[in-house]
Amino acid sequence: MAAVPIPVRLAAVLISIFFLNSPAFASNQTALVQLVEYVGADYINAVVDGDIVSPEEYAEMEEFTALLAQGVAQLPAADGKQDLQDKADALQRAVIDKAVEPRIKELTQSIRATLVTVYGIPVSPKAAPDLERAAELYQTQCAACHGAEGRGDGPAGAALEPAPTNFTEVTRYNGRSLLGLHTTITQGVDGTGMGAYSDTLSDKDRWALAFFVGAKAVSDEMAETGKTAFNQIPGMKTSLTLDTLVAQAPEDVLKEQGEQAYAALGYLRREPSALFNKNRYIALSDERLQEAESAYRSGDRQAARAAALSAYLDGFEMIEQQLAAVDGDLMRVAEADFMAVREAIDRNRAADTVSERVTAARASLSKAADALSGDGLSPAATFSASFFILFREGLEALLVVAALLTFTRKANAVSATRHIHLGWIAALVAGGLTWYAANSLVTFSGASREMTEGVAGVVAALILFYVGFWMHSNSNSQKWMGYIRSKVDDALGSGTVWVLTFVAFISVYREIFETILFYQALWSQVTMVTQAFLFYGIAAAVLGLAVVCFLFFRIGMKLPIGLFFRVTSLVLLVLSVVLLGRGIAALQEAGVLSAFYLGVPTIEWLGVFPTLQGVVAQMIAVILGVVLWLRGSRQQA
């Protein structure tokens, strides 16, 4: 690295001191990662075998290690912070003592790993980086300085001090994490020609560039070896998670997991899409199960319960539909294994019992990984999963809206028909906004997702039960038939009309919300080859729903009004029981309601799940519905 002019170096130090002492930096662990990686990569340019070879570089090492120690001191309190502070102070002393490079490397690796372990990873890409886009960006934004091949020999970089980074240098590659590269691209490096791109490039593009330049030192041979290791060595897919890929430098992985994992990391830097599919969710689920077991053994039942819930909600549930398309029996077995883990924790079973159930759930996860192995779902599985996600979720909403619209059309209730249309259209708009928010603004946690689905399901069930019973009680009413023959809009009244509007909205929005999240998970697993089959599945589901809608309207319009009322009320009452079961199950999965598991099969299309609370609630609803139905029939006889 070339010498940096004293005025520039002094300005850089002053800016860094101000930045490190600002309140914002106290929580900016990514900047500390960038700083410690810079020391680890450039120390060799300052000291060789205990001798200073560049006074300017050595002064920079002293200053940066001092700033690192200050930055660590300002981090929020956390378990492990003192250990981190001790390591930062040790690094500072090692530089003062002009220690050999291996000692500096050892300390910087340890500090980086501790930062990630203690404070977590504050950022990571939400989707697989677009490396084709990154290649274009590199040529327009980076090649002038870093060179067309990334060797640091671009024409505009010749006059820069220090010289631009050579991304093909293996030593530098080994010491840089993708998180550090992303931070460098985002914030720039003071005192160098590396500017900040936070305002000119989107976060998605900055991640793509970080992956692109972070893989330039990966040879074809390493990538091929790494691909084989990642896909064939047991446990590799669960040990090399997205967090590991982003936060750890290759030398960290080499030290902790060995040469095969080191090669696999190189492959994943070249082909990050391999981690943005089912493996990401399986690895997360496996990790949470282990956390649940560890927390339970240590006596922290609340943490164990939270981890077990996350293992299902944030991990397994996101690949449930894909697994069902490949092996439905395995999906149901795995789901039951997760339920068994939660029950053991909820019922305060022995620690060995919890461990046994965790082991069973992890074994099911391993089988799921094998079933979903490969570069993504097959075309047939992609089509099947896509079709059933939309058809299943859409059918319930369609039956509700179609029943209401058929009723108002038969009765020529123009105002009520408009209000029902308003309800489902508003739900589509709300669903679109939810999709935008889920992709651009916020990340819905598993618990918040299930809470939304659960509350919406229970509310929709109660309203549908009311509307269904209301329709049945008026099915033979001569007074109501008189209204039908005159002016139905007046008979309904504004209150009832708005109830119908809300029924249409909540029924459709609940299904849209769940559909969006399932398609997000499915999209992460499709490849370029199978993308078209996902859309074919959507088109087939839309066509199937259109056929159901047509038949419902056609048959419904031909039925006598009294018979139609009775049939429609029965449909709505059945749907209310289904939604009630699903709503309770969702609230249990969110951890809001406790669950006592029964040895009964899951019948998802009826909303029957093997929990005492859900089954009892549905039985009460069925008994109440039968009693009210018979009572209404006797009153109208």
C-alpha positions in Angstrom: 0.0 0.0 0.0 1.4 3.4 -0.9 2.0 6.1 1.6 -0.8 8.5 2.4 0.0 12.2 2.5 0.1 13.6 6.0 -2.8 16.2 5.5 -5.1 13.5 4.1 -4.2 11.0 6.9 -4.7 13.7 9.5 -8.2 14.5 8.0 -9.1 10.9 7.9 -8.1 10.4 11.6 -10.1 13.5 12.7 -13.1 12.3 10.7 -12.8 8.8 12.1 -12.5 10.1 15.7 -15.6 12.3 15.2 -17.5 9.3 13.7 -16.5 6.9 16.4 -17.5 9.3 19.2 -20.9 10.1 17.6 -24.0 8.4 19.1 -24.8 6.7 15.8 -21.5 4.8 15.8 -22.1 3.3 19.2 -24.5 0.8 17.5 -22.8 0.6 14.2 -21.0 -2.7 14.5 -20.6 -3.0 10.8 -18.1 0.0 10.8 -16.1 -1.8 13.5 -16.0 -4.9 11.3 -14.7 -2.8 8.5 -12.0 -1.3 10.7 -10.8 -4.6 12.1 -10.6 -6.2 8.7 -8.6 -3.2 7.4 -6.0 -3.7 10.2 -5.9 -7.5 9.6 -5.4 -7.1 5.8 -2.9 -4.2 5.8 -0.7 -4.8 8.8 1.8 -6.8 6.5 2.4 -3.5 4.7 3.5 -1.8 8.0 5.5 -4.5 9.9 7.5 -7.5 8.7 9.2 -9.8 11.2 9.0 -7.2 13.9 10.5 -4.4 11.8 8.6 -1.4 10.6 8.8 -1.3 6.8 6.5 1.7 6.4 6.4 4.4 9.1 3.2 5.9 7.6 1.5 2.5 7.5 2.6 1.7 11.0 1.2 5.0 12.3 -2.1 4.2 10.6 -2.2 0.8 12.3 -1.6 2.5 15.7 -4.3 5.0 15.1 -6.9 2.5 13.8 -6.4 0.0 16.6 -6.8 2.9 19.1 -10.0 3.9 17.3 -11.2 0.3 17.4 -10.7 0.1 21.1 -12.6 3.3 21.6 -15.5 2.1 19.3 -15.8 -1.2 21.3 -15.9 0.8 24.5 -18.9 2.7 23.2 -20.9 -0.3 22.2 -24.1 -1.1 24.2 -23.7 -3.4 27.2 -24.0 -7.1 26.3 -22.7 -10.5 27.5 -19.3 -10.8 26.0 -18.5 -7.1 25.6 -15.7 -7.3 28.1 -14.1 -10.1 26.3 -14.4 -8.1 23.1 -12.8 -5.1 24.8 -9.9 -7.2 26.1 -9.2 -8.5 22.6 -9.3 -4.9 21.1 -6.9 -3.8 23.8 -4.7 -6.8 23.1 -4.6 -5.9 19.4 -3.7 -2.4 20.2 -0.8 -3.6 22.4 0.3 -6.1 19.8 0.6 -3.3 17.2 2.6 -1.2 19.7 4.9 -4.2 20.3 5.2 -4.7 16.5 4.0 -8.3 16.8 4.4 -10.7 13.9 1.6 -10.8 11.3 0.1 -14.2 12.5 -0.5 -12.8 15.9 -2.3 -9.8 14.4 -4.3 -12.1 12.1 -5.3 -14.2 15.1 -6.6 -11.2 17.1 -8.4 -9.6 14.2 -10.2 -12.8 13.3 -11.2 -13.3 16.9 -12.4 -9.7 17.3 -14.5 -10.0 14.1 -16.0 -13.3 15.1 -16.8 -12.0 18.6 -18.4 -8.8 17.2 -20.8 -11.0 15.1 -21.5 -13.4 18.0 -22.1 -10.8 20.7 -23.9 -8.2 18.7 -25.4 -10.2 15.8 -25.4 -9.3 12.2 -27.3 -6.0 11.6 -27.7 -6.3 7.9 -27.9 -9.0 5.3 -29.3 -9.2 1.7 -33.1 -10.0 1.5 -32.8 -11.8 -1.8 -30.1 -13.6 -3.9 -27.8 -10.9 -5.3 -28.1 -10.3 -9.0 -24.5 -11.0 -10.1 -25.2 -10.1 -13.7 -26.3 -6.7 -12.6 -23.3 -6.5 -10.4 -21.0 -7.2 -13.3 -22.5 -4.3 -15.2 -22.2 -2.0 -12.2 -18.6 -3.0 -11.6 -17.6 -2.0 -15.1 -19.3 1.4 -14.9 -18.5 2.2 -11.2 -15.4 0.3 -10.2 -13.3 -0.8 -13.2 -11.7 2.6 -13.8 -9.8 2.3 -10.5 -9.8 -1.4 -9.6 -9.2 -2.6 -13.2 -11.4 -4.7 -15.5 -10.4 -7.9 -13.7 -10.3 -6.5 -10.2 -6.5 -6.5 -9.9 -6.3 -2.9 -8.7 -4.7 -1.8 -12.0 -7.3 0.5 -13.5 -6.1 3.7 -15.2 -7.8 6.0 -12.8 -6.2 4.2 -9.9 -2.6 4.7 -10.9 -2.5 8.1 -9.2 -4.3 7.1 -6.0 -2.6 6.7 -2.7 -3.2 4.2 -1.3 -3.6 2.1 -4.4 -7.0 0.5 -5.2 -7.7 -3.0 -3.7 -6.6 -6.0 -5.7 -9.6 -8.2 -5.3 -7.9 -11.2 -6.8 -5.2 -11.3 -4.1 -5.9 -14.5 -2.0 -4.5 -13.1 1.2 -6.8 -10.1 1.1 -9.7 -12.3 0.1 -9.1 -14.5 3.1 -9.4 -11.6 5.5 -12.5 -9.8 4.2 -16.1 -10.7 5.0 -18.9 -9.7 2.7 -20.3 -7.6 5.5 -17.1 -5.7 5.6 -17.1 -5.2 1.8 -20.7 -4.1 1.9 -19.9 -1.6 4.6 -16.9 -0.3 2.6 -19.1 0.2 -0.5 -21.8 1.9 1.5 -19.7 4.2 3.7 -16.4 4.5 1.7 -13.0 4.7 3.3 -11.8 8.0 4.7 -8.4 9.1 3.3 -8.6 7.0 0.2 -10.1 7.2 -3.3 -12.9 4.8 -2.2 -16.0 6.9 -2.0 -19.4 6.1 -0.4 -22.1 4.7 -2.6 -25.0 4.9 -0.1 -26.7 7.6 -2.1 -26.0 6.5 -5.6 -26.6 2.7 -5.4 -29.5 0.8 -3.8 -28.8 -1.5 -0.9 -29.6 -4.4 -3.2 -27.0 -3.2 -5.7 -24.4 -2.7 -3.0 -24.9 -6.3 -1.8 -24.6 -7.5 -5.3 -21.3 -5.7 -5.8 -20.0 -7.0 -2.4 -20.6 -10.6 -3.5 -19.2 -9.9 -7.0 -15.9 -8.5 -5.9 -15.8 -10.8 -2.8 -15.6 -13.8 -5.2 -12.9 -12.6 -7.6 -10.2 -14.6 -5.8 -12.2 -17.8 -6.0 -10.8 -20.1 -8.6 -12.9 -22.4 -10.8 -11.3 -25.4 -9.0 -12.2 -24.1 -5.6 -15.7 -23.3 -6.7 -16.2 -26.8 -8.1 -14.7 -28.4 -4.9 -16.9 -26.2 -2.8 -20.1 -27.1 -4.7 -19.5 -30.8 -4.2 -18.7 -30.2 -0.5 -21.8 -28.1 0.1 -24.2 -30.5 -1.6 -22.7 -33.8 -0.4 -21.0 -33.4 3.0 -23.6 -34.0 5.8 -24.2 -31.0 8.0 -22.5 -28.5 5.5 -25.8 -26.9 4.5 -26.7 -26.2 8.1 -23.3 -25.0 9.2 -22.8 -22.6 6.3 -25.9 -20.3 6.8 -26.5 -17.0 5.2 -25.3 -15.3 8.4 -22.0 -17.2 8.2 -21.6 -16.4 4.5 -22.1 -12.7 5.1 -20.4 -12.1 8.4 -17.4 -14.4 8.5 -14.2 -14.0 6.5 -12.9 -17.1 4.6 -10.0 -17.5 7.1 -12.5 -17.6 10.0 -14.4 -20.5 8.3 -11.1 -22.3 7.4 -10.1 -22.1 11.1 -13.4 -23.1 12.5 -14.8 -25.6 10.0 -11.8 -26.8 7.8 -10.8 -26.8 4.2 -14.0 -28.3 2.7 -16.1 -25.5 4.3 -13.6 -23.0 3.2 -14.1 -24.2 -0.4 -17.9 -24.3 0.0 -17.8 -20.7 1.2 -16.0 -19.7 -2.0 -18.6 -21.5 -4.0 -21.4 -19.7 -2.2 -19.8 -16.3 -2.8 -19.9 -17.2 -6.5 -23.4 -18.8 -6.4 -25.2 -17.1 -3.5 -28.6 -18.3 -4.9 -27.8 -21.7 -3.4 -28.4 -20.2 0.1 -31.5 -18.2 -0.9 -33.7 -21.3 -1.2 -35.0 -24.0 1.2 -31.5 -24.4 2.7 -31.8 -21.0 4.4 -35.0 -21.9 6.2 -33.9 -25.5 7.1 -30.6 -24.2 8.5 -32.5 -21.5 10.5 -35.0 -24.1 11.8 -32.2 -26.5 12.8 -30.4 -23.7 14.6 -33.5 -22.6 16.6 -34.2 -26.2 17.6 -30.7 -26.5 19.1 -31.2 -23.2 20.8 -34.5 -24.4 22.3 -32.8 -27.6 23.6 -29.9 -25.7 25.1 -32.1 -23.1 26.7 -34.4 -25.7 28.2 -31.5 -27.6 29.7 -30.2 -24.4 31.3 -33.6 -23.8 32.9 -34.7 -20.9 30.6 -38.1 -22.3 29.6 -39.3 -19.0 28.1 -36.3 -18.8 25.8 -36.7 -22.4 24.9 -40.4 -21.9 24.0 -39.5 -18.8 21.9 -36.8 -20.7 20.0 -39.1 -23.7 19.4 -41.8 -21.4 18.0 -39.2 -19.6 15.8 -37.9 -23.0 14.5 -41.4 -23.7 13.1 -42.6 -20.2 12.2 -39.5 -18.7 10.7 -38.0 -21.9 9.4 -40.0 -25.0 8.6 -43.3 -23.3 7.8 -41.6 -21.4 5.0 -40.7 -24.6 3.1 -43.9 -26.5 4.1 -45.7 -26.0 0.8 -42.6 -27.0 -1.2 -42.1 -30.1 0.9 -45.8 -31.0 0.6 -45.5 -30.8 -3.2 -42.6 -33.3 -3.0 -43.5 -35.6 -0.1 -46.8 -34.8 1.7 -46.3 -37.6 4.3 -42.9 -36.3 5.3 -44.3 -32.8 5.7 -47.0 -34.0 8.1 -44.6 -36.1 10.1 -42.2 -33.1 10.4 -45.0 -30.8 11.4 -46.0 -33.3 14.1 -42.4 -33.5 15.4 -42.3 -29.7 15.8 -45.6 -29.8 17.7 -44.2 -32.5 20.0 -41.2 -30.3 20.8 -43.4 -27.3 21.7 -45.7 -29.5 23.8 -42.8 -31.0 25.8 -41.6 -27.5 26.6 -45.1 -26.2 27.4 -45.9 -29.1 29.7 -42.5 -28.8 31.4 -41.4 -32.4 30.5 -38.0 -33.8 31.5 -35.0 -32.3 29.7 -34.2 -35.7 28.2 -37.7 -35.9 26.8 -37.3 -32.5 25.1 -33.9 -33.5 23.7 -35.4 -36.7 22.3 -38.2 -34.7 20.5 -35.7 -32.1 19.3 -33.6 -34.9 17.8 -36.7 -36.3 16.1 -37.5 -32.9 14.6 -34.0 -32.4 13.4 -34.0 -35.8 11.8 -37.2 -34.8 9.9 -35.5 -31.6 8.9 -32.6 -33.6 7.5 -35.0 -35.7 5.5 -36.7 -32.6 4.3 -33.3 -31.2 3.1 -32.7 -34.4 1.2 -36.2 -34.4 -0.3 -35.7 -30.8 -1.5 -32.0 -31.3 -2.5 -30.8 -30.0 -5.8 -30.8 -26.6 -7.4 -34.5 -26.1 -6.6 -37.9 -27.6 -7.1 -38.5 -29.6 -10.3 -40.9 -28.1 -12.8 -43.7 -30.4 -11.8 -43.2 -29.7 -8.0 -43.0 -25.9 -8.7 -46.2 -26.0 -10.7 -48.0 -28.2 -8.1 -46.9 -26.0 -5.1 -47.8 -22.8 -7.0 -51.2 -24.1 -8.0 -52.2 -25.5 -4.6 -51.0 -22.4 -2.7 -53.3 -20.1 -4.6 -56.2 -22.5 -5.2 -56.4 -23.5 -1.6 -56.1 -20.0 -0.1 -58.3 -18.5 -2.8 -61.1 -21.1 -2.6 -62.2 -20.1 0.9 -62.3 -16.4 0.1 -64.0 -17.1 -3.2 -66.8 -19.2 -1.6 -67.6 -16.4 0.9 -67.6 -13.6 -1.7 -69.4 -15.6 -4.3 -72.1 -16.6 -1.8 -72.7 -13.0 -0.8 -72.7 -11.7 -4.3 -75.1 -14.5 -5.5 -77.5 -13.6 -2.7 -77.5 -9.8 -3.4 -77.8 -10.4 -7.2 -80.7 -12.8 -6.8 -82.3 -10.1 -4.6 -81.4 -7.3 -7.0 -79.7 -5.5 -4.1 -77.5 -3.1 -6.1 -76.2 -1.1 -3.1 -75.2 -4.2 -1.2 -73.5 -5.7 -4.2 -71.4 -2.6 -4.6 -70.4 -2.7 -1.0 -69.3 -6.4 -1.3 -67.2 -5.5 -4.3 -65.8 -2.6 -2.3 -64.8 -5.1 0.4 -62.8 -7.5 -1.7 -61.3 -4.8 -3.9 -60.1 -3.1 -0.7 -58.6 -6.4 0.4 -56.7 -6.7 -2.9 -55.3 -3.2 -2.4 -54.3 -3.9 1.2 -52.7 -7.2 0.0 -50.7 -5.3 -2.5 -49.5 -2.8 0.1 -48.6 -5.8 2.4 -46.6 -7.3 -0.4 -44.7 -4.0 -0.9 -44.1 -3.7 2.8 -42.9 -7.3 3.1 -40.4 -6.8 0.3 -39.2 -3.2 0.9 -40.0 -1.8 4.3 -40.3 -4.4 7.0 -39.8 -8.1 7.6 -42.8 -9.9 9.1 -41.7 -12.2 11.9 -43.2 -15.6 12.2 -45.1 -14.6 15.3 -46.5 -11.4 13.8 -47.5 -13.3 10.7 -49.4 -16.0 12.6 -50.9 -13.3 14.9 -52.4 -11.5 11.9 -53.7 -14.8 10.4 -55.0 -16.0 13.7 -56.9 -12.8 14.6 -58.3 -12.4 11.1 -59.3 -16.1 11.1 -61.2 -16.0 14.4 -62.9 -12.6 13.5 -63.9 -13.9 10.1 -65.2 -17.2 11.7 -67.4 -15.3 14.2 -68.9 -13.0 11.5 -69.5 -15.8 9.0 -71.2 -17.8 11.8 -73.5 -14.8 12.4 -74.2 -14.2 8.7 -74.8 -17.9 8.0 -77.3 -18.2 10.9 -78.9 -14.9 9.8 -79.5 -16.3 6.3 -80.9 -19.5 7.6 -83.3 -17.8 10.0 -84.7 -15.8 7.1 -84.8 -18.6 4.6 -88.5 -19.3 5.1 -89.6 -15.9 6.4 -92.6 -14.6 4.4 -91.8 -11.1 5.7 -88.3 -11.4 4.3 -89.6 -12.8 1.0 -91.8 -9.7 0.8 -88.8 -7.5 1.1 -87.0 -9.5 -1.6 -89.8 -8.9 -4.0 -89.8 -5.1 -3.2 -86.6 -3.3 -2.2 -83.9 -5.4 -0.6 -81.5 -2.5 -0.1 -83.9 -1.0 2.4 -84.5 -4.4 4.1 -80.8 -4.9 4.6 -80.1 -1.6 6.3 -76.8 0.3 6.4 -75.5 -1.7 9.3 -76.0 -5.1 7.7 -74.5 -3.8 4.4 -71.3 -2.8 6.1 -71.1 -6.1 7.9 -71.2 -7.8 4.4 -68.5 -5.4 3.3 -66.3 -6.3 6.2 -66.9 -10.0 5.7 -65.7 -9.7 2.1 -62.7 -7.7 3.2 -61.5 -9.8 6.1 -62.1 -13.1 4.2 -60.1 -12.0 1.2 -57.3 -10.2 3.0 -56.6 -13.1 5.4 -56.0 -15.4 2.4 -54.0 -12.8 0.5 -51.7 -12.2 3.5 -50.9 -15.9 3.8 -50.6 -16.4 0.0 -48.0 -13.6 -0.3 -45.8 -15.1 2.4 -46.0 -18.6 0.9 -45.1 -17.3 -2.5 -42.2 -15.4 -1.1 -40.9 -18.7 0.2 -41.6 -20.5 -3.0 -39.9 -17.9 -5.2 -36.7 -18.3 -3.2 -36.5 -21.9 -4.3 -37.3 -21.7 -8.0 -34.6 -21.5 -10.6 -34.4 -19.7 -14.0 -35.5 -23.0 -15.5 -38.6 -23.4 -13.3 -39.7 -19.8 -12.9 -42.2 -20.2 -15.7 -43.8 -23.1 -14.1 -44.6 -21.0 -11.0 -46.5 -18.6 -13.2 -48.2 -21.6 -15.0 -49.3 -22.8 -11.6 -50.8 -19.3 -10.7 -52.6 -19.2 -14.1 -54.0 -22.7 -13.6 -55.2 -21.8 -10.1 -56.8 -18.6 -11.4 -58.6 -20.6 -14.1 -59.7 -23.2 -11.5 -61.1 -20.5 -9.2 -62.9 -18.9 -12.2 -64.6 -22.2 -13.0 -65.7 -22.6 -9.4 -67.0 -19.1 -9.3 -68.9 -19.5 -12.5 -70.5 -22.8 -11.3 -71.4 -21.2 -8.0 -73.1 -18.3 -9.6 -74.8 -20.4 -12.3 -76.2 -23.0 -9.9 -77.0 -20.4 -7.2 -79.0 -18.2 -9.5 -81.2 -21.1 -10.6 -82.0 -22.2 -7.0 -85.3 -21.0 -5.4 -84.5 -18.2 -3.0 -85.4 -20.1 0.1 -83.3 -23.2 -0.9 -80.5 -20.9 -1.9 -80.6 -19.2 1.6 -80.4 -22.6 3.3 -77.5 -23.9 1.1 -75.5 -20.7 1.4 -76.0 -20.5 5.1 -74.7 -24.0 5.5 -71.6 -23.2 3.4 -70.9 -20.1 5.5 -71.4 -22.0 8.7 -69.0 -24.8 7.6 -66.5 -22.1 6.5 -66.8 -20.4 9.9 -65.8 -23.7 11.6 -62.9 -24.2 9.3 -61.6 -20.6 9.8 -62.1 -20.9 13.6 -59.8 -24.0 13.7 -57.2 -22.3 11.5 -57.3 -19.1 13.5 -56.8 -20.9 16.8 -54.0 -22.9 15.3 -52.3 -19.7 14.1 -52.6 -18.1 17.5 -51.2 -21.2 19.1 -48.2 -21.1 16.7 -47.7 -17.5 17.5 -47.5 -18.4 21.2 -50.6 -16.4 22.2 -52.7 -19.5 23.1 -51.4 -22.6 24.8 -51.6 -25.9 23.1 -52.4 -29.4 24.4 -51.7 -31.8 21.6 -54.0 -34.8 20.8 -53.4 -38.0 18.9 -55.8 -37.1 16.1 -54.8 -36.5 12.5 -54.5 -33.1 10.9 -57.3 -32.4 8.4 -56.2 -29.1 7.0 -59.0 -28.5 4.6 -61.4 -28.8 7.5 -59.3 -26.7 9.8 -58.8 -29.6 12.2 -55.5 -29.6 14.0 -54.4 -32.0 16.7 -54.8 -29.6 19.7 -57.4 -29.9 22.5 -58.2 -26.1 22.3 -58.8 -26.1 18.6 -60.9 -29.3 18.5 -63.0 -28.3 21.5 -63.7 -24.8 20.0 -64.8 -26.4 16.7 -67.0 -28.9 18.4 -68.7 -26.1 20.4 -69.2 -24.2 17.2 -70.7 -27.2 15.4 -73.0 -28.0 18.4 -74.1 -24.4 18.7 -74.7 -24.2 14.9 -76.8 -27.4 14.9 -78.9 -26.2 17.9 -79.5 -22.8 16.4 -80.2 -24.3 13.0 -82.9 -26.7 14.5 -84.3 -24.0 16.6 -84.6 -21.6 13.6 -86.2 -24.4 11.5 -88.8 -25.0 14.2 -89.7 -21.4 14.5 -90.2 -21.0 10.7 -92.2 -24.3 10.4 
